[in-house]
Amino acid sequence: MTGINKTLQAIKPVDKSLQPQIQAHLDDLTKPPGSLGRLEELAMQYCLISNTVKPVIGKKKIFCFAGDHGVADEGVSAFPKEVTPQMVMNMLGGGAAINVLSNHAGIKLCVVDMGVADPLSSATGLIRHKIRNGTDNIAKGPAMTIHEATQAIETGIDLAKSAQADGVTLIGTGDMGIANTTPSTALFHAYLDLPVDRITGRGTGIDNDGLQNKTKVIERAIFVNKHLFKDPLSIMAAVGGFEIAGICGLILGAAECRIPVVVDGFISSAGATAAIKMNPHVADYLFFSHMSHEAGHRMIMKELNIRPILDLDMRLGEGTGAALAMMIIESAVKIYNEMATFSSAGVSNKEE
């Protein structure tokens, strides 16, 4: 039995038996019932995932998975693939947006090389799990082998388990990989049967001609690989990416460990969708951080019946949306834990 199968069997739905007790506490806080809106929902979900009426937020970690893509050779991105290792080095040097936000929120940022097409030999602080130097071109054949996809997912599972051992109670996902909106879009089509022309976006900012080309490339990738679409794992191997598979594994491992995961944007949502398709109970453990400005994300969220926490027209990746949402989740838990109750504060509740 593979590590993936063991994890999939170990993932159970969230136990909702504590829900009445948690709700009673929320309703006893010194405010009109429900007046803090989604903050109350977030606190409830965090408690249920943690299986406690006394939640604790300990260490917070974002894993930003990096990988390159052979399909970049098809001109689907406004930036060259050399930007992937350059941005990895920028993150390790503390200069990226995710560094600013994670530092502000007290989140440990972990940058993971899953398949960057550069040895990154001078990089310090990099978590090295390179499978190989980028995927193959999905417009011509499968991105990776089943073995490689399995290896990438199991890497993510292992990282989640290591985070639990380190006392992490809230995990976020992030990505870095030039051209990775292209395999992500192909994955969304394969998993959710959504029309390619409606979910293909501009990614890093391609023009109209570039968008038309990108759409055709994704359609070609689906055509040449469709015979390989047998199950969620084979779909990931056929049209996915090493970093996307890593995100999928991180989510699976966190669900097994009962650690809540904050999913970033478009690319992370593709990894999350793969995890949900492998075991639907995974959805219980996920907070979706924000509605990406990338075309199609709104349709994808609707298909998955998800309402993300934020909608800020962001489309950067890296884990930036996850970092912002983690601050809101932490605020919700603090309200739950630290706000006075009618019972304790001597404040009159509304008349019956």
C-alpha positions in Angstrom: 0.0 0.0 0.0 1.4 3.4 -1.0 1.7 6.3 1.4 -1.0 8.0 -0.5 -3.5 5.1 0.0 -2.7 4.9 3.7 -3.3 8.6 4.1 -6.5 8.5 2.1 -7.8 5.7 4.3 -6.9 7.6 7.4 -8.8 10.8 6.5 -12.1 10.9 8.3 -14.9 13.5 8.1 -14.8 16.2 10.8 -16.7 15.1 14.0 -19.5 17.6 14.4 -20.7 16.4 17.8 -19.2 19.4 19.5 -21.0 21.9 17.2 -23.9 22.6 19.7 -21.4 23.4 22.5 -19.3 25.6 20.3 -22.3 27.4 19.0 -23.6 28.0 22.6 -20.3 29.6 23.4 -20.4 31.8 20.3 -24.0 32.9 21.2 -23.0 33.7 24.8 -20.3 36.2 23.6 -21.2 39.8 24.4 -22.8 40.6 21.1 -26.0 39.9 19.2 -26.0 36.3 18.0 -24.4 36.0 14.6 -23.4 39.7 14.5 -19.7 38.9 13.7 -20.8 37.0 10.6 -18.3 34.9 8.9 -15.8 35.3 11.8 -18.1 33.1 13.8 -18.3 30.6 11.0 -14.5 30.5 10.8 -14.1 30.0 14.6 -16.7 27.2 14.4 -14.8 25.5 11.5 -11.4 25.8 13.3 -12.9 24.3 16.5 -14.5 21.4 14.6 -11.3 20.6 12.7 -9.3 20.8 15.9 -12.0 18.7 17.7 -12.1 21.0 20.7 -14.1 23.7 22.4 -10.9 25.4 23.5 -9.0 26.0 20.3 -5.4 27.0 20.2 -3.4 28.6 17.3 0.2 27.6 17.8 2.8 27.8 15.0 1.6 28.9 11.6 3.4 27.8 8.4 3.1 28.4 4.7 4.7 26.0 2.3 5.4 27.6 -1.1 6.0 24.8 -3.6 8.1 25.7 -6.7 8.4 23.9 -10.0 8.9 24.5 -13.7 6.7 23.4 -16.6 7.6 22.2 -20.1 4.5 23.8 -21.5 6.2 27.2 -20.9 7.9 26.5 -24.3 4.5 27.0 -25.9 4.5 30.8 -25.1 1.6 30.6 -22.5 3.3 33.1 -20.1 4.3 36.7 -20.3 7.4 35.8 -18.3 10.3 33.4 -19.3 10.7 30.3 -17.2 14.0 31.7 -15.8 11.8 33.8 -13.5 10.9 30.7 -11.4 14.4 30.2 -9.9 14.9 34.0 -9.7 11.7 34.3 -7.6 12.7 31.4 -5.4 15.9 33.2 -4.6 14.0 36.4 -4.0 11.8 34.6 -1.5 14.8 33.0 0.2 16.3 36.5 0.4 13.1 37.9 2.0 12.2 40.2 -0.9 8.9 38.8 -2.1 5.3 39.8 -1.2 4.8 36.6 0.6 7.8 37.4 2.8 6.3 40.8 3.8 2.9 39.3 4.6 4.2 36.2 6.4 6.6 38.3 8.5 3.7 40.6 9.4 1.5 37.7 10.4 4.1 35.7 12.3 4.0 32.9 9.8 7.0 30.7 9.0 7.6 30.6 5.2 9.0 27.3 3.8 10.1 27.3 0.2 10.1 23.8 -1.3 11.8 23.0 -4.6 9.7 20.3 -6.2 11.0 20.6 -9.8 12.7 23.9 -10.6 14.7 23.7 -13.8 17.8 25.1 -12.1 20.1 23.5 -9.5 19.7 26.5 -7.1 23.1 25.5 -5.8 23.7 28.7 -4.0 20.3 28.8 -2.3 20.2 28.7 1.5 17.1 27.8 3.5 15.6 26.0 0.6 13.7 22.7 1.3 15.0 20.4 -1.5 12.7 17.8 -2.9 13.4 18.2 -6.6 11.9 15.4 -8.6 13.5 16.6 -11.8 14.1 19.8 -13.7 10.5 20.6 -14.6 7.6 18.6 -16.1 7.4 17.6 -19.7 5.3 19.6 -22.2 1.7 18.7 -21.6 0.8 19.9 -25.1 2.8 16.9 -26.4 2.3 14.3 -23.8 2.0 13.6 -20.0 3.6 16.0 -17.6 5.1 13.3 -15.5 5.0 9.6 -14.7 2.6 8.1 -12.2 5.7 7.3 -10.0 6.7 11.0 -10.1 3.3 12.2 -9.3 3.1 9.8 -6.4 6.5 10.9 -5.2 5.4 14.6 -5.3 2.2 13.9 -3.4 4.0 11.8 -0.8 6.5 14.6 -0.3 3.6 17.0 0.6 2.1 14.4 2.9 5.5 14.0 4.7 5.8 17.8 5.1 2.4 18.1 6.7 3.3 15.4 9.2 6.6 17.1 10.0 4.7 20.3 10.5 2.4 18.6 13.0 5.4 17.2 14.9 6.8 20.8 15.0 3.6 22.1 16.7 2.1 23.7 13.7 -1.7 24.2 14.0 -2.5 26.2 10.9 -0.9 25.5 7.4 -1.1 27.6 4.3 -0.3 26.7 0.7 1.6 28.7 -1.9 3.1 28.2 -5.4 5.8 29.5 -7.7 6.2 28.3 -11.2 6.1 30.2 -14.5 3.3 28.9 -16.7 1.5 27.0 -13.9 -1.9 28.5 -14.6 -1.9 26.4 -17.8 -1.7 22.9 -16.1 -4.0 24.2 -13.3 -6.6 25.0 -15.9 -6.2 21.6 -17.6 -6.7 20.0 -14.2 -9.8 22.0 -13.4 -11.3 20.9 -16.7 -10.4 17.2 -16.1 -11.6 17.2 -12.5 -14.7 19.4 -12.8 -15.6 19.2 -16.5 -15.6 23.0 -16.9 -15.2 24.5 -20.4 -11.6 25.5 -21.1 -12.5 28.7 -22.9 -14.3 30.0 -19.9 -11.7 29.1 -17.2 -8.5 30.1 -19.1 -7.1 33.4 -17.8 -4.3 35.7 -18.5 -2.0 34.4 -15.8 1.0 36.7 -15.6 -0.6 39.2 -17.9 -0.6 37.9 -21.5 -2.4 39.9 -24.2 -5.4 38.8 -26.3 -3.3 36.8 -28.8 -1.5 35.2 -26.0 -4.8 34.2 -24.3 -6.1 32.7 -27.5 -2.8 30.7 -27.9 -3.0 29.6 -24.2 -6.5 28.3 -24.7 -5.5 26.3 -27.7 -2.5 24.9 -25.9 -4.7 23.7 -23.0 -7.2 22.2 -25.4 -4.4 20.4 -27.2 -3.0 19.1 -23.8 -6.3 17.7 -22.9 -6.7 16.1 -26.3 -3.3 14.3 -26.3 -3.6 13.2 -22.7 -7.3 12.4 -22.3 -6.7 8.6 -22.7 -4.7 8.8 -19.5 -7.5 10.4 -17.4 -8.4 7.3 -15.3 -8.5 8.6 -11.7 -7.4 11.7 -9.8 -3.8 10.5 -9.6 -3.4 9.7 -13.3 -5.0 13.1 -14.2 -2.4 14.8 -12.0 0.4 12.9 -13.7 -1.0 13.6 -17.1 -1.5 17.4 -17.0 -0.4 18.6 -13.6 2.8 19.9 -12.1 5.3 18.9 -9.4 4.4 21.9 -7.2 0.7 21.3 -7.7 1.0 17.7 -6.7 3.0 18.8 -3.7 0.2 21.1 -2.6 -2.3 18.2 -3.1 -0.1 16.0 -0.8 0.3 18.7 1.8 -3.5 19.0 2.0 -4.0 15.3 2.2 -1.4 15.0 5.0 -2.9 17.9 6.9 -6.4 16.4 6.7 -5.0 13.1 8.1 -3.3 15.0 10.9 -6.5 17.1 11.5 -4.7 20.4 10.8 -6.7 23.1 9.1 -5.2 24.2 5.7 -5.6 27.7 4.2 -5.7 27.3 0.4 -4.2 30.2 -1.6 -5.5 31.0 -5.0 -5.9 29.5 -8.5 -3.0 27.1 -8.5 -3.4 26.0 -4.9 -7.1 25.5 -5.6 -6.1 23.0 -8.4 -4.1 21.0 -5.8 -7.0 21.2 -3.4 -9.5 20.0 -6.0 -7.2 17.0 -6.7 -7.1 16.2 -3.0 -10.9 16.5 -2.7 -11.4 14.2 -5.7 -9.1 11.6 -4.0 -11.1 11.8 -0.7 -14.1 14.2 -0.4 -13.7 14.4 3.4 -10.7 16.6 2.7 -13.0 19.5 2.1 -13.9 19.6 5.8 -10.3 20.7 6.7 -10.0 23.5 4.1 -10.3 27.3 4.3 -10.2 28.9 0.9 -8.4 32.2 1.4 -9.5 34.3 -1.5 -11.3 34.6 -4.9 -8.5 34.9 -7.4 -8.8 37.6 -10.1 -7.7 34.8 -12.5 -10.5 34.1 -15.0 -12.5 31.0 -14.1 -11.8 30.9 -10.3 -15.2 32.2 -9.5 -16.8 29.5 -11.7 -14.5 26.9 -10.0 -15.4 28.0 -6.5 -19.1 27.9 -7.4 -18.7 24.4 -8.8 -17.1 23.3 -5.5 -19.7 25.2 -3.5 -17.1 27.3 -1.8 -17.2 30.9 -0.7 -13.6 32.2 -0.2 -12.8 34.4 2.8 -11.5 37.4 0.8 -12.1 38.9 -2.7 -9.3 41.4 -3.3 -8.7 41.0 -7.1 -5.3 39.3 -6.3 -3.6 36.9 -8.7 0.0 36.7 -7.5 0.2 33.3 -5.8 3.1 32.6 -3.5 0.7 32.1 -0.6 -0.1 35.8 -0.3 -3.9 35.2 -0.1 -3.3 32.4 2.4 -1.2 34.7 4.6 -3.9 37.4 4.7 -6.7 34.9 5.4 -4.6 33.2 8.2 -4.7 36.6 10.0 -8.5 36.7 9.8 -8.8 33.1 11.0 -6.5 33.8 13.9 -8.6 36.9 14.7 -11.8 34.7 14.7 -10.2 32.2 17.1 -9.1 35.1 19.4 -12.6 36.4 19.5 -13.9 33.0 20.4 -11.3 32.6 23.1 -10.9 36.1 24.6 -14.2 37.9 24.2 -16.3 38.2 27.4 -19.5 36.2 27.6 -22.9 37.4 28.9 -22.5 34.7 31.6 -19.2 36.1 32.9 -19.4 39.8 32.2 -22.7 40.6 33.9 -24.0 42.1 30.6 -27.8 41.8 30.1 -28.7 39.7 27.1 -31.6 40.5 24.9 -35.0 40.0 26.5 -36.7 36.7 25.9 
